[in-house]
Amino acid sequence: MERQKWSWKSALTRRLVVPVVVAGVIVSVAAYKFAGPAHAAATASALEAAAPPLDSSSVGPLLSLDQAMEALTARVRPAVVNVTVTSKVGPQSTDDDQQQQEQQQQQMQQFFGLPFGQFFNTPQQRGPEIEHGLGSGVIISPNGYIVTNNHVIKGATDIRVTMTDRRIYPAKLIGADPLTDLAVIKINGTDLPSVPWGDSTALKPGQTVLAFGNPYGFSFTVTRGIVSALHRPNPEADRRKPGEFIQTDAAINPGNSGGALVNARGELIGINTFLISPSGTFSGMGFAIPSEIVQPTVEKLIQYGKVDHGFIGISISDVTPDNAKFFDVQKATGAVVTDVSADAPGDKAGLKTGDVITELDGKPVTDAGELQMEVGQKQPGDTIHLQVVRDGKPMSISVTLQSMKGSSGAQASGEQHGKARWGIGLGDLTPALREQMQLPANVYGAVIENVKSGSPADNAGLQAGDVIEQVNRKPMHSAAEIAGALSGIQDGQDALVLVWSGGGQTFRVLHPAEAGND
């Protein structure tokens, strides 16, 4: 009964509202008919003519730039597509798979914000479910080959491509390469718009670039910026993955993954892949895979459906002005070997930790990223020829590549003016600690238990949990041995330490604190 009474009152209220509103509208219209023309005339007489626009001749360069950007956008935009993915997540994943997936998601959020290809995905849960992802792609041939990111199409059961003219095509996966995060899909079509390849090795910081994609689902968006930097390293924990990324301030947001980065000629010089931001949205730093990696990878995917990368079996880092003197090299260029895997091709060829690789097949090696990229483009079974500097002496080493798929504390202080010299506390690697840290069998030395804020160790980026393996290129086996080696370094001299950190090894230079400083 109460419900009927409420319904009756609500119906009456609704009926009463309509006449009142209609009456109000009639009054308003009537008032406008009488007052509107007079008010408009008064306003028009009160307004003075606005200043004229700038003459075209005074802003000619700016108008020419606008026209050039419009022409460039009109040329490239039709070849950029929206990639929609449906994937099925089943309960067949193991606990290890789920743990690895969670770790990858944490890493992606830490470094990149939201994973672009999964921006619209539902949260991953146990049990079968359907997920939908959105990313971008770029057509590279009139017969329908499209480049995108591997993380956009990973696990897809259905891929749909939407063109700028709203045509929708089903797409099939041709091949994917997780290491470079690239994939090729194909749609059936002829005379499709496409973007030609450009040469990313010819890029210079400051050059104009345009980024195309579908950020946050806003289809076919274009942003303009410059090349902010080149040869940016891989920020992921997997050190096998190449870097050499193009950094740009052209806005790249979730959904841009797989989209085109083009130069002023409309040539494809990169594939947008991630951003670095504390909020997960664009903050001025977007990154693209350069065409020097994309083009050969895509060609192999189209030909073979997969990419088999060459593998030396070494870890490398850059030679820097800080560490060059410890390796007896004159220039701060090349890649220094920080670890050699047992029985890997590099080990069999005679490479050793501390070797500096200066040339690959007759070409100078600028840094570790360049060497990694060049070797990754080689085929298993290829023999490469390296020029190496070992203890100041040049030598040649040939390496035959394999397939990557086969593959109690002591204080290191050294008192100086009564204060800690290096600022690290060390502990021995006991069997229980090694198991807890899951250290590889070939990692030895001592674990860093604490780092004093503002100390040389802190300034060098050392952290608790890192393992020091060498001091000044000499292997260490205990906390006491490392403490003694560091204490024995003369005042004012730097120290070079080989550190195992985050699953990889790298050399760090410790600069002694100035007198009177903590």
Beta strands, then each sheet from edge to edge (+ up, - down):
strand 1: 80-89
strand 2: 129-139
strand 3: 145-148
strand 4: 156-162
strand 5: 168-177
strand 6: 182-186
strand 7: 208-213
strand 8: 221-232
strand 9: 245-248
strand 10: 260-262
strand 11: 268-275
strand 12: 286-290
strand 13: 310-311
strand 14: 314-318
strand 15: 335-340
strand 16: 356-360
strand 17: 363-364
strand 18: 383-390
strand 19: 393-400
strand 20: 402-403
strand 21: 410-412
strand 22: 424-428
strand 23: 446-451
strand 24: 467-471
strand 25: 474-475
strand 26: 495-501
strand 27: 504-510
sheet 1: 1+ 2- 3+ 6- 5+ 4- 1+
sheet 2: 7+ 8- 9+ 12- 11+ 10- 7+
sheet 3: 13+ 20-
sheet 4: 14+ 15- 16+ 17-
sheet 5: 14+ 15- 16+ 18- 19+
sheet 6: 21+ 22- 23+ 24- 25+
sheet 7: 21+ 22- 23+ 24- 26+ 27-
end
